[in-house]
Amino acid sequence: MPIKLALLLITLFSLSACSKYQFTLNETVVHTPPALFTDFQTADKSLQNCLDQTIKDQNITSPQQLTLLSCSHAGIKSLDGLEVFSNLSHVNLGNNQLQRVQALGKMGRIETLLLNDNQLQSAPEILTLPKLQKLDLANNSNLDCGDLRQLQKSYTGDLTIPEQCRP
């Protein structure tokens, strides 16, 4: 009896390690892993490519599972469509070509936001991110400083602002 139990346990452990694969028994599908999340579309092809790769790398099967996004140096110009991923908490969009970040205003769980080295002109949406702990806006030479001055008054997190907005 202990041998049968041991064999059963070994089989179960082995199968659990293969949860990403489809299993068949006598040509009948016994297990099919969940499909990767693909039910979204962005306006920017570079953002779409980055999200597609991230979803594949992190094995994301629903938009709520995506919490970390790193799309730096990707040539992204627009974030339209990103709002589907409302559980994002750590976002790196540094070194792109962004001029505005409206989609981020709908993402109240963002804690870390890296937007350095873009072409931002204004970013009032950042004021609506209640959990923000780290914000990098360095090297956005066209960024209007009005919103940042308001943010500086109440913000207690790690804040890096562009040269032209420093006192």
C-alpha positions in Angstrom: 0.0 0.0 0.0 2.8 2.6 0.8 4.3 2.0 -2.6 1.0 2.7 -4.4 0.6 5.9 -2.3 4.2 7.0 -3.1 3.6 6.4 -6.8 0.4 8.3 -6.7 2.1 11.3 -5.0 5.0 11.3 -7.4 2.5 11.2 -10.3 0.5 14.1 -8.8 3.6 16.2 -8.2 4.9 15.5 -11.7 1.6 16.6 -13.3 1.3 19.7 -11.2 4.7 20.9 -12.6 3.2 20.6 -16.1 0.2 22.8 -15.5 0.9 24.8 -18.7 0.4 21.8 -20.9 -2.7 20.1 -22.2 -3.2 16.5 -21.0 -5.0 13.8 -22.8 -6.0 10.3 -21.7 -7.2 7.8 -24.4 -7.4 10.7 -26.8 -9.7 12.6 -24.4 -8.6 16.0 -23.2 -8.3 15.9 -19.4 -6.7 19.2 -18.8 -6.3 22.4 -20.9 -4.4 25.3 -19.4 -5.9 28.7 -19.5 -5.2 30.7 -22.6 -3.0 33.8 -22.5 -5.0 37.1 -22.3 -5.4 38.6 -25.8 -8.7 40.4 -25.6 -7.3 44.0 -25.8 -6.0 46.4 -28.3 -3.9 49.5 -28.0 -3.6 52.5 -30.3 0.2 52.3 -30.3 1.8 49.3 -32.1 5.0 49.5 -29.9 2.9 49.4 -26.7 0.9 46.5 -28.1 4.2 44.6 -28.8 5.5 45.2 -25.3 2.2 44.1 -23.7 2.1 41.0 -25.9 5.6 40.0 -24.9 5.0 40.8 -21.2 1.8 38.7 -21.2 3.7 35.8 -22.7 6.7 36.2 -20.4 4.5 36.4 -17.2 1.9 33.9 -18.4 -1.0 36.4 -18.0 -4.5 34.9 -18.5 -6.6 37.9 -17.3 -5.9 41.6 -17.3 -6.1 41.7 -13.5 -3.0 39.5 -13.2 -0.7 42.1 -14.8 0.8 44.2 -12.0 4.3 44.9 -13.4 5.0 46.5 -16.8 8.4 47.5 -18.1 8.2 49.1 -21.5 11.2 51.4 -21.5 13.1 52.2 -24.7 10.2 50.9 -26.8 9.3 53.9 -29.0 5.8 54.3 -27.4 3.9 57.4 -28.3 0.4 56.6 -26.9 -1.0 54.8 -23.9 -4.5 54.5 -25.2 -5.8 51.0 -24.4 -3.6 50.5 -21.4 -6.4 51.2 -19.0 -7.6 47.6 -19.5 -4.8 46.6 -17.1 -6.2 48.4 -14.0 -4.2 46.4 -11.5 -0.8 47.7 -12.6 1.3 48.8 -9.6 4.8 49.2 -11.1 5.1 50.8 -14.5 8.3 51.7 -16.3 7.6 53.8 -19.4 10.9 55.7 -19.4 12.8 56.6 -22.6 9.8 56.6 -24.9 8.1 59.4 -26.9 5.0 60.0 -24.7 3.5 63.5 -24.7 0.5 62.7 -22.5 -0.5 60.0 -20.0 -4.3 60.2 -19.8 -4.7 56.4 -19.6 -2.8 56.3 -16.3 -5.5 58.4 -14.5 -7.7 55.4 -14.4 -5.1 53.2 -12.6 -5.4 53.9 -8.9 -3.1 51.1 -7.9 0.1 52.5 -9.4 2.8 52.7 -6.7 5.9 53.1 -8.9 5.8 55.2 -12.1 8.8 55.9 -14.2 8.2 58.4 -17.0 11.7 59.8 -17.3 13.1 60.8 -20.7 9.8 61.3 -22.6 8.3 64.3 -24.3 5.5 65.0 -21.7 3.8 68.3 -21.9 1.4 67.9 -19.0 0.5 65.2 -16.6 -2.5 66.1 -14.4 -3.5 62.5 -14.3 -0.6 61.8 -11.9 -2.4 63.9 -9.3 -5.1 61.2 -9.2 -2.9 58.3 -8.2 -3.5 57.8 -4.5 -1.0 54.9 -3.9 1.9 56.5 -5.8 5.2 56.1 -3.8 7.8 56.7 -6.5 7.6 59.0 -9.5 10.3 59.8 -12.0 9.7 62.6 -14.5 13.3 63.6 -15.1 14.3 64.8 -18.6 10.8 65.9 -19.8 11.9 69.3 -20.9 8.4 70.3 -22.3 6.5 69.4 -19.1 4.4 72.1 -17.6 5.4 72.6 -14.0 2.0 73.7 -12.6 0.8 70.2 -11.8 4.1 69.2 -10.3 4.1 72.2 -8.0 0.7 71.1 -6.7 2.0 67.5 -6.3 5.2 68.6 -4.5 3.0 70.3 -1.8 1.4 67.1 -0.6 3.6 64.3 -2.0 5.7 62.4 0.5 7.2 59.7 -1.8 10.3 59.5 -3.9 9.9 62.3 -6.6 12.3 63.1 -9.4 11.2 66.2 -11.4 12.6 67.8 -14.6 15.3 70.5 -14.3 12.9 73.3 -15.3 10.6 72.5 -12.4 13.2 72.6 -9.7 13.3 75.6 -7.4 
